[in-house]
Amino acid sequence: MNRKGQGGILMTLLFLSMAPAGFIGCGGNRPDPVAVSDEDLATLRQEVRSILRPGCGSCHTTGLPTAKPDAIAAFDFRDEAWSSPMTVEELEGLASRSKELGEVPRSKIELLVGAEIARREMDI
Ligand code: HEC
């Protein structure tokens, strides 16, 4: 009976020690909403487009022979306000897919995604 009780405590400790890693994993796909001015948002869109273009632009840019219609439907780097039609789910997908690019300035990408999400969810 006593042994059983100790097992429970051990399992609890094991769970607690693993929990923070789980939280960090979830948080990575969901940048925090952040309020930015229209000017800052416009600048961020330009900066993040430059960061993503080499890895993502081939399919996501109208006019290129490699462009894919379904990709353009999600976002189109031809447009200055390319991220403005994106849904929250697509923005989260952008944040997680951009990890495929390796060493890029992630903080800029997450700031843009957070700013776009804030405009959709918090009406700012
Ligand atoms: C080889 C072509 C191609 C490349 C390169 C590409 N995409 Fe896409 N992307 C697509 C297509 C096709 C779709 C629409 C179908 C779908 O949802 O998978 C799409 C849809 C998306 C979507 C919306 C749907 C979703 O998954 O949330 C996001 C966000 C996205 N791409 C981000 C990126 C990012 C970020 C990169 C660069 C790391 C990238 N894509 C590179 C072809 C591409």
Residues whose N, C-alpha, C, O or C-beta is under 5 A from the ligand:
A	BS01	HEC	G55 C56 C59 K68 D70 A71 A74 E89 E90 G93 L94 R97 S98 E100
